[in-house]
């Protein structure tokens, strides 16, 4: 039995509210994370029945432990050697949030969160993202990049994730109410509009891969001709968006071209593309010093400043405390050990998503596709943004991975007791 029957009532509604609240209400993602984690700890301590986890579930939890462990290892070794130039625990904060995956996942395994609540939460989140974007772009701050609870980059990235994930609810929600035939496409378009109006180029890079996944997903519901026709419409729509000056899409693309040109000419000007190109050079310069455990969390900016003073790096490189990529940042901070552990928090959920996609039931297949789209989108974002140095991204990834995976494994166990916890009598 659950320690408190109220959890069974409250948690599903919190899951439903989470995506929209995290995107639009400042600090709410951290509040939800704490609520879920505390509830999970309480449920695990007081419950008279513990969940029997499968190998894949254990691998998932270990993946989210090993990543912060790599940061602690690098921090500890460099601290003991006296190599840390800025020895503060703030450089471990966001990574250590990953450990909260354990109580949150166990909470969702014990509390029955209906798929209905999860799918509606994703759809509502995508619609809310678009509504927020239109409100800000046309009224509150006409013509400016839209933002939400965090900056424009965060809004653009997560809006895209919610947009494509909302489509995965098609089979399930359509059976509940025919009105979802219109609401789900609206959620997709609203989420995509928010991504466009946020002018987040790192999110735009992920769109082709996500559209390819959607193409295969819709194969269960649409014919090949219909899907090819929709793909053609998407290409035409993208061209229109690019050509309409008000969207600033063409302008943002031209800015990248200009920054690359200036950089190649040796006359770097500050911008998003320049920042990331300089970050690549900084990583290439610092990584060889400690390829296994990295230079240590918090050492990037001080060492960059030293290299600038020696004339090895451009002075603009020191404007940020990371190289502009989660993968490069982890590689330089924690070396190959850190990079492998970071890859693990993408590879393991990817493995789980493929497992569910290959199940015969639509309910599990759709959950697998939603998980796949979340992982692929965040993987792309991490290449162009230090997403796990921001609590917003960390909170969102933990909660959504835990919810999608736990609900799917719970449903699998209900239909196949050998796969997990036997169905409660």
N, C-alpha and C positions, 0 to 999 in steps of 0.2 A: 504494500500500500504506500502511496505517497505520503510524506510527512504532513502535508497540508492539502486537503482537497481543493482549496482555493487556487492552488497553482494550476490545476487542470483547467480552471475557468479563465484565469488571468493570462497565463503564458501564451496561449494561441492568439489572443487579442493583441498582446505586445508584439508578437511576430508579425501580425497584420499591419500594425502601425509603423513598425521599425523603418522600412525603406523610405517612406515619404518623410517621416520625422527626421531621420538621419540626414537626408538631403537638404531639408529646408530649415530646420531648427538648430541653432548654434549649440554645440556641446551635447546635443541629445544622443548622438551615437555613443559617446562615452558613458552617459547615464544608462542607456539600455544595456551596454556591455556589462556594467557593474551589476545591474539588476539581474541579468541572466546568470552571471557568474556566481553571485551570492545565492541565488535560488538553486543553482546546480549543486553548490557545495552543501547547502542545507538538505537537499533531496538525497544526495549521496550518503550523507552521514546518518540520516534518520530513516531512510527507506529500509524495509525488511526484506527487500528483494533487489539484488544488484543485477544490472544488465550483463548478460554474457556476450562479450564482444567477439566479433569475427576477426580473422587475421587482417583484413583490409581496414577495419575500424581501428585496430591497434596501430597499424602502420600510419594511419592518418593522424592519430594523436601523437605518435612519436615524431612525425615530421614537424609538427608545430612545437615540439620540445627541443629538437636538435638545432633548429635555426637560432633561437635565443641562446642556446648553450654555446654555439660557435662564437657569438659575440662576447659572452662571459669568459670563454676560454682565452680569446685574444686580449680582452681587457685585463684579465688577471695576469697573464704572462708578461705583458708589457708593463703593467703596474709594478710587478715584483722586480722587473729589470730596470725600473726607473725611466722607461722610455716614453711614458705618456706625458705629453706636453700640456694637456688639459684634462686631468683625471677626475671627471665628474660623471655621476651615474646617469645624468640626463641623456647620455649617448647610448644608454641601454634601455631606456624607458619603453619606447614603442616596440622594440623587438621582444621585450619581456611580456608585453600584452599577449603575445602569441600563446603563452602557457595557459591563458584563460580558455583556450579551445577545449581543454579537458573537462572542466565543470560544465561549460555551456553545451558541449556535445552530449555529455551524460544526462543533462537536464532534458534535452530534446528527445533522448532515447527513452526516458522514463515518463515524461509527460506526452500524452497523445496530442500532437499538433496536427489537426486535419490539413490535408493538402489544400482544401478550400481556402483556409486562412492564409497559407503561404502564397498561393497563386494570386489571390486578391490583393495581398500586400504588395507583390511585385507589380501588378497591373496598376494599382492606385499610385504607387511610387512613380511609375513612368508617366502617368497622366499628370500628377502633381508637378513633376519636373518640367513638363511642357507648359503647364499653366503658369508656373513661376517664371519661365523664360519669356513667355508672351507678355506677362504683366510688367516685367522689368524692361524688356526691350522696347515696348510700344508706349509705356506710360511712366514708370518710375525713373528709368534712366535711358531715355530714347537713344538707340544706336550704339550703346555701350555693351561690352561683353557681359553676359548674364552670369550671376553667381548665386549662391544660396547660403547654406550654413557655413560653407567654407569658400574658397576662392573659385574662380571660373574654371580652372583646370579640374578640380575635384568634381564640380557639377557636371562638366562635359563628359568626364570619364564615367561616372556612375550613372548618369542619364543614359548613356549608350548601353551599359550593361543591363539596366532595367528594361530598356526598349526591346532588346533582342530576347531577353529571358521571358518577357511577357508573352511572346509568341509561343513559347513552349507550353503555355497553359491552354493552348487551343483545344486539344482533345478533351481535357478534363472539364474545363469550364463550359464548353459548348454543350456538354451533356446535362449540365445543371440548369442552364438558362439560354435560350436562343439569342437573347440580346447581346451576349458576349461576342456574337458574330461581328458586331460593329464596335464594341468596346475594346476588344483586343487589338484590332488594327489601329484604332484611335490611340491606344497606349503606345504602340510601336511608333507611330508618326509623331506623337507628342514628345516621346523620349528622344527621337532622332532630331526633332526641331531644337530641343534644348542643347543637344550636342553641337549642332551647327551654330546656334547663336552664342554659345560659350566661346567659340573660336579656338577650341582646344585641338591643336593639330596632332598632338600625341594620340588623341582618341580617334581622329579621322583615319590614322594609319591602321587601326584595328578593324575598320569597317569591312574591307574585302574578305578577311578570314571569317568574320562573323556572318557575313552574307552567304558565304559558301556553306557554313554549318546549317544555316536556316534553309538553304536550298535542299539539303539532304533531309532535314527534319520534316519539311512539308511534303516529302515524297509519300508519306503515309496518308495524306489528306488531299493532295492535288496531283493531277496528271503531269507528266513531263512537259507537255506543251504549255500548260498553265504556268508552271514554274519558270519556264524559259521566257514566257511573255512577261511575267512579273519581274524577272531579272532585267529584261529590256526596259521596262518602265522605270526601274530603279536607276539604271544608267542614264536615262533621259532626265529623270528628276535631279540626279546629281549634277548633270551638265547645266540645268537651269539654275540650280542653287549657286553653282560656280559663277555663272554669268550675271546674276542679279547683284548689282553693286552693294545694295543694302545689307546683304549677308556678310560682307567682308571676307568671304572665303577666298576669292581671287587675290585680294590684297594680302592675306595672311600667307598664301602660297608664294607670292612674289617676294615677300619679306625674307623667306627662307632662301630663295635664289640669290637675293642681294647679299645676304649675310655670308653665304658660301663663297660668292664671288670676291667679296672684300677680304674674307679670310684667306683665300688662295693668293690674293695679291699682297698679303702681308699687312693689310690695313684693317684689322678686325674692328667691327663696331658691335656694341652690346646688343644682344637679342637672344631669343630662345635657342635658335640654331647655333649661334656662336658659343653660347654658354655650354652646350653639349659637346661641340667639337673640341673646345678647350678642355672639357672634362675628360674626354677620351685621351688627349695628350697627357694630361696630368696623371691619369691612371697608368698609362704606359710608362711614365717616368717613375712612379712610386711603387708600382706592383713588384718589380724585380728585387726591391730591397728586402721584402719579406713575403715571398710567394705562397708559403704554406699557411701562416696564421695572420698575414696582413700587417699593416703598419700600426694597427690599434684604433679602436673607436675614438673619435674626437681628434685624431692626429692629422686628418686630411688638410684642413685649412692652415694650421701652423706650418706644416711641411711644405705646402704650396707656397706660402709666403717666403719661406727660405729659398725655394727654387726660383721664385721671382727675383729675389734680391741677388741671386747668382746669375740671373739673366737666362735661365733655362726655360721659363714659362712666361706667358703673357700676363700682364698685370690684371687683366679682367678675370683671370682664373680665380682670383681670391675673393670675388664678390659673393661666392656661395660656399657653404660648408660641405658640399658633396659634388660629385661630378655630373649630376643631373640624370642619373639612372640608378635604379635599385640594384641592378646586376653589377654595374661598375662600382657603385658605392660599397657593396658588400665585398666584392673582390679586393678592393684596395684596403678596406677596413679589416677584413678577416681572412683574406687570402682564399686559396682553393678550398679550404675546409668550410669557410663561410659560404662560398658560391655553391658548393654541392648541397649544403643544407638548405640554402634558399631555393634551389631547383626542386628540392624535395617537396616543398609546400605547394608546388604547382604540379609536379609529376604524380604524386600520390592521389590528389583529387581527380586528376585527368584519368588515371587508371580506374578509379572508382566510377567515374562517369561513363567510360566505355563499357564497364561491367553492366551497368544498369541499362545502357542503350541497347545492349544485346539481349536483354530479357524480352520475353514474348509479350508481356502485358504493356499496354499503352501507358498506364499510370507510372510504372517504373521507367519506361523508356523516356517519357517526357521529363521526369525528374533528372534522368541522366543527361539529357540535352541541356537543360537549364544549368546544371552543374558544369558541363563542358563549356558553355558560353561564358559563364562567370570566370572560369579559370583562364580561358583563352584571352578574354578581354583584359583581365588584370595582368596577365603575362605580357601583353603588348604594352599596357600602360607603364609597367615596371621598366621597360627598356628606355623610356624617354622621360621618366619622372621618378624621383626617390619616394615612391608611394609608401613604403613602410617606415619612412622617417616622419610620417604624418599620421596622427592618431585616427583621423577620419577614415583613411583607407584601411588601416589595420583593423579598426572596429568593424567596418562593413564586411571585409573579407572573412573575418573570424565568424561573425554571426551568420552570414549567408551560407558559408561552407558548412557550418555546423548544422544549420536548419535543413538544408537540402539533403545532406548525406544522412543525418540521423533519421529524418522522416522516411527516406527511402529504405534505409536498413530496417527500420521498425516495421514498415509495411511488408518488406521481404520476409522478415521473421514471422509475421502473422500468417503468411501463406506457405512458408517453408520453415518449420521449426528448426530444422537442421542448420539453417543459415544464420541463426542468431537466437535471440531470446524467445522462448516458446510463448505462444499467445496466452495472455492472461485469462484464466478461467472465469 
